[in-house]
Amino acid sequence: MKKEASLSKTPVSVISKHDQHAPFWAAGLIILGVTGLTTIWLNLGSFWKGYVLDITGPAWNYILFRGRFTAKADNRWTRFFTPKRTFVIFITACIGIEGLQYLKLYEATFDPWDFVAYFSVLVPLYILDQLTYERKDVV
């Protein structure tokens, strides 16, 4: 009498949440990157020229720095750029850029609405990243 193989004994490949969500993060990265870069080539009005890159740039870079668009990797880079640390770095950079503009330390126009633009997509991305972050990877 032959014993049939049980389905429960077959090895199951467990896909991490990171890898499951990577294609969606990659799509977001592409959409944000292309949208931000098109502000250079297309003039669709003052909002487009003035704020779209401020909206998409930090969000695009957040996904890039976090490595959410690719297969999960365990290295110094991914361990350093945790969601919270990456968010704080980008918020600090955005505030710093506007602060330098306010102080007229370089030729640019200070615009307080830029803060709204920076945070409008960056904050929701951070929240989404926190909800899907696998804590076991924290150093």
N, C-alpha and C positions, 0 to 999 in steps of 0.2 A: 504494500500500500504506500503510495507516494504522498508526501505531505505538501500541500500547496503553500507557496510563499505568502506570508501575511503582508498586507500593505503597510502595516505599522513598522515592520522591520526593514523596509527599504529606506536607504539614506535619503533624507530630505534636505535639499539645499535651502537654507534660510537666507533670504535676502533682507539686508538691513533696510531700515526706513530711509536712510540716506540714499541708498542705491535705488529704492523704489521711487523716490521723489526726484532723483537727478534729472530725468528727462524734462520734467516740468520746470525745474530751476534753469536748465539749459535753454529752454524755450523763452523763459523770462529774460535771461541774459541776452539772448539774441534780439528779442523785441526791444528791450531797453537800450541796448547798444546801438542798434540801427536807428531807432527813433531819435536818440540823442545826437548821433552823427548827421542825421538829415537836416538838423538845424543849421548846419554849415552850408548846405547846398540849396535848401528850399527856404523861401521867405513866405511864410504863411501868416504873417502879421506880427504885431508886437509881443503878444503872449508867447507865440512860438519862438521867436528870436530871444526873448528876455527870460523865459522861465523853463522851457522844456528841457534844456540841457541841465539846468539846476535840479530838475525833478528826476531825470533819468540817470545822470552821472553818478551820484552817490549810491543809488540803488544798484546800478550795473556793477560798480566796483565792489560793493558789499558782497554780491553773489560771487564775483571773481575771487576776491580775497578769501572768502569762506570755502571755496572749492566745492560748492554744493551742486555744480553742474556736471560733475564727473564722478566716476566710481570712488567709493570711500577709500581714503588713504590714511595711514597712521604714520605721520612724520612730524618733524618739528614745526613745520608751517601750519599744519592743520591743528596741532595741539596748541599752538600759540594763538591763532585766530579763532577763538571761541566766539559764540554769538555776542556775548556781552562785551568782550574786549574789542571786537571788531566794530560793534555799534558805537562804543565810547570813542574809539579812534576816529571814526568818520564824523561823529557829531562834533568832536573837538576840532577836526580839520575844517569843517563847514563854518563853525563859529569863528575860527581863526581867520579864515579867508575874508569873511564879512567884517571882522574886527580890523583887519589890515586895510580894507577898503574905507571903513569909517574914519580911520586915522590918516587916510590919504598917504599911506606909505608906498603905494604904487598906483599907477594910473588905471583906475577902474571906478565904477559908480556904486556907492553903497546903496543898497535897497533892502529895507527890512522885510519885504515880501519874499526875498530869497530864502529866509529861514523857513517860511511855510513851504516853499517849493522843495527845499532840501529834505524836509521831514515828511512830506506828504506820501512818499512811497517808501522811504527808508524805514520809518517806524513800523508800518504794516509788514514789511519784509522781515524785520527783526522779530516781531511777534510770531510770525509764521515759522521762522527759523527756530525760535525757542520751543515752539510746540512740537517740532519734528526732530529736535536735537537729541542725540543718544548720549545721555549723561555719562555712561560708562567710559567714555573716551577722554574725560577731563583729566588733566595731569594733576 
